[in-house]
Amino acid sequence: MKMNDFIFILTFFFSVKASNMTLLDTITEHIANTMSIQVSSFALTQLHTPIAYIDINKKKLKMFPGSPKVQLIRLLEDLCGAASNKS
């Protein structure tokens, strides 16, 4: 990773921590501001993170062994929140 990439990631991380926005909201806003793409108009069907894999079409959730429990709980909370906000 280049130093500029690392600085961008750190800046992005601290921006998320300083705001009341979720990481997904911050990424969505960043994409909208930099590329004029409204991510909210797309349907999320797959999500692959270092701690879990989700495929909505196949109705599959896999939590990877050894993942920190706090992060898994946060992921599940975020998924429940997203499901309850779905129109």
C-alpha positions in Angstrom: 0.0 0.0 0.0 1.3 3.4 -0.9 1.7 6.1 1.8 -1.0 8.3 0.1 -3.5 5.4 0.2 -2.7 4.8 3.9 -3.3 8.5 4.7 -6.6 8.4 2.8 -7.7 5.4 4.7 -6.7 6.9 8.1 -8.5 10.2 7.2 -11.6 8.2 6.1 -11.5 6.2 9.3 -11.2 9.2 11.6 -14.0 11.0 9.7 -16.3 8.0 10.4 -15.3 7.9 14.0 -15.9 11.7 14.4 -19.4 11.7 12.9 -22.6 10.0 13.8 -22.7 8.3 10.4 -22.2 4.6 9.9 -19.4 3.3 7.7 -21.8 2.5 4.9 -23.4 6.0 5.1 -19.9 7.5 4.8 -18.9 5.3 1.9 -22.2 6.1 0.1 -21.7 9.8 0.6 -18.1 9.6 -0.6 -19.1 7.8 -3.8 -22.0 10.3 -4.4 -19.7 13.3 -3.9 -16.8 12.0 -6.0 -18.5 10.1 -8.8 -22.1 11.4 -8.7 -23.4 7.8 -8.3 -26.4 7.3 -6.0 -25.4 4.0 -4.4 -28.8 3.8 -2.5 -30.5 3.2 -5.8 -28.6 -0.2 -6.2 -29.7 -3.4 -4.5 -27.0 -4.9 -2.2 -27.0 -8.7 -2.9 -23.6 -9.8 -1.5 -21.3 -8.6 1.2 -17.9 -10.1 1.9 -15.9 -8.8 4.8 -12.9 -10.3 6.8 -15.4 -11.5 9.4 -18.4 -12.7 7.4 -19.9 -13.4 4.0 -23.5 -12.7 3.1 -25.4 -13.6 0.0 -29.0 -12.4 0.0 -30.0 -14.3 -3.1 -28.8 -17.6 -1.7 -30.0 -16.7 1.8 -26.6 -17.5 3.2 -24.7 -16.0 6.1 -21.3 -17.4 7.0 -19.4 -16.1 10.0 -15.7 -16.9 9.8 -14.1 -18.8 12.6 -11.8 -16.8 14.8 -13.6 -13.5 14.1 -13.8 -11.1 17.1 -17.2 -11.6 18.7 -17.6 -7.8 19.2 -17.3 -7.3 15.4 -19.7 -10.1 14.6 -22.3 -8.6 17.0 -21.8 -5.2 15.4 -22.3 -6.7 12.0 -25.5 -8.4 13.0 -26.8 -5.2 14.7 -26.1 -3.3 11.4 -27.8 -6.0 9.3 -30.9 -5.9 11.6 -30.9 -2.1 11.4 -30.7 -2.2 7.7 -33.5 -4.7 7.5 -35.8 -2.7 9.7 -35.1 0.5 7.7 -35.9 -1.3 4.4 -38.9 0.2 2.6 
